[in-house]
Amino acid sequence: MTFKTKLMGAVAGIAMISGAQSVTAAGHGGEITVAYFLEWPMPFQFAKETGLYEEAMGGTKINWVSFDSGVAMSAAMASGDVQISVSQGVPPFVGAVSGGQDLQIVDVAVSYSDNDNCVVSSGLEIDKDSAAELAGKKVAVPLGTAAHYGFLKQMAHFGVDVAGMDVVDMAPAEGAAALSQGAVDMSCGWGGALRRMKESGNVLLTGAEKEELGILVFDATTAPASFVAEEGELLAQFLKVTADANAMWADEANHAKMLPVIAKDAGMDETATAETLAGFIFPTVDDQLGASWLGGGAQEFMGGVAQVFLDSGNIDAALDSYGGTVNTAPLEAAKGL
């Protein structure tokens, strides 16, 4: 099965269940389910572990469920199993909404050019000056994710024909293991898995070099449009707590208190957690609402992501505009809380 077939199958599956009954906090007895990633440390986890969300949200019970990819998050939101996804990659979000799923971005979770990349096996001794030698090589890529988008853009930059490569759909943790075992020549991913990949090889481009090529990497907080419409107040409260946690982390005086809690919840040691967080940028609410992000920049960027996936045959069609996939109302409400 080709990587195109696998991704299209995932998108088709999401589209088929996108009409599933919407799930609200009220409809589930005051409970919601929120998706997040392990080995992806963020300030919100301090609030998660100290009960700040439930306190701000009037005692709403939150079931936190970890996922290994943004594509899986989309599927869970389509089925009604998840109401909010924290830090979903923009590419899997674009793939889902392009396939017909009614999701919306409600805030910018994190920007991280250096925490999502592809790593080439050290045994190949391939770097950016010899990247053409990747032609025909076997690579592990979590399809439909930010890592997939970055992989496609990097290969296009280096003039490597992806169609001639052996692309295997693997979650980052699996890709890291495959790279260390010599089962693949290159692996793409993020977070703790990317850290392990780097033990077995080297990146072709740094985060700054990728940004110069227009390869932006950021995640968003997303939710089904029906949930946003029906539970806007609850969502605003959720986003307010997230913003407060980000602001708290921005003050280094709070690191000693927050780091152990975040590290434990992320399933990482404190050193790795601190190093990962150092490569993250958490835009303020005002920044998010500005032109560079949800005021237009994110929508334009999504159009570019869709075009890359369309040109590479990974999606059948793109939306005419991605403006309708962003809803700033809950974030604007959070600003006033």
Secondary structure, DSSP 4 states (H G I P E B T S, - for coil): --HHHHHHHHHHHHHHHTTSPP--TGGGTSEEEEEEETT---THHHHHHTTHHHHHTTT-EEEEEEES-HHHHHHHHHHTS-SEEEEEEHHHHHHHHHTT--EEEEEEEEE-GGGEEEEEEGGG---TTSGGGGTT-EEEE-TTSHHHHHHHHHHHHHT--GGGSEEEE--HHHHHHHHHTTS-SEEEEEHHHHHHHHTTEEESS-HHHHHHTT---EEEEEEEHHHHHHSHHHHHHHHHHHHHHHHHHHSGGGHHHHHHHHHHHHTS-HHHHHHHHHT-B---HHHHTSTTTTTTHHHHHHHHHHHHHHHTTSSS---S-SGGGB--HHHHHHHT-
